[in-house]
Amino acid sequence: MKFFTVVQNVCGGCTMCCKLLGIIDMEPPKPKDVWCRHAQKGVGCAIYETRPLSCREYQCLWLQLNMAPEFRPDKIHGTLAATNDGQNIVLHEDTGWPGHARYVMRDFIGNFTKSGQRWVAVVCGTSRTLIAREDLLKRVRFDTSDPDPTKHAIVEDAP
């Protein structure tokens, strides 16, 4: 009988979310796509024990799904997050590496969207791209009433 230990992913020195995501409960609020002043690249958060609630609650999909080490956010230059309803995915790409994360994650994204029921929104700076099967893509649109480019995708009812 073989025994093995499954190692759970941990943030460690990955600080990609510290750059890509906005932190509104920090004083002053940290805008997206700008390094947090507390992030120590390759080390972690300098205020880890007292970090804002939104930072404590955030878990990227690499952590949640215990994905392979090569998909760690600082290696792909992007971070994957579930949408608020937990049904779809937002891929936040590093503006210094546009397209890199979506290229590295292409097989994962393809498998995720192949049923035609789910989509991936790729956010890179102010650019937003939807990835879905064509039949679903025709029914998904971004709500442009919110100036935040990471919000909101709306799926129209099927005809």
HUVENLIN-V914318 format. One line per field, one symbol per residue. phi: phi as a letter, one per 30 degrees, with the letter a starting at -180 (. if undefined). psi: psi as a letter, one per 30 degrees, with the letter a starting at -180 (. if undefined). burial: + if it has 9 or more other ideal C-beta (glycine too) atoms within 8 Angstrom, else -. Layout:
BEGIN
phi: ???
psi: ???
burial: ???
END
This chain:
BEGIN
phi: .cbbcccddbehddbdddcdcdbdcccdecddibdddcdceickddcedcdeedddddbdddddchdeedceeddciabcbddedicbbccccdddbdidddddceddddddcddicbbbcccbicdbbccadeddedccbddddcddddcccbcdddd
psi: kkklkkkkklebgkgeffefkkjfgkjlkkllgkkkffkjkfeakfhefglleeeefkjlfeeefhlkefgkefefhlkkkllefgfakkjjkkffhkfeeeeegeeeeeeefffgfllkkkkjbgkkkkklkeeeeffklkjgfkfjfflkkkklkk.
burial: --------+---+++++++++-+--+--++-----+-+++---++-----+--++--+-++++-------+++++++++++++----+++++++--++-+++-++---+--++----+++++++--++-++++--++-++-++-----++--+------
END
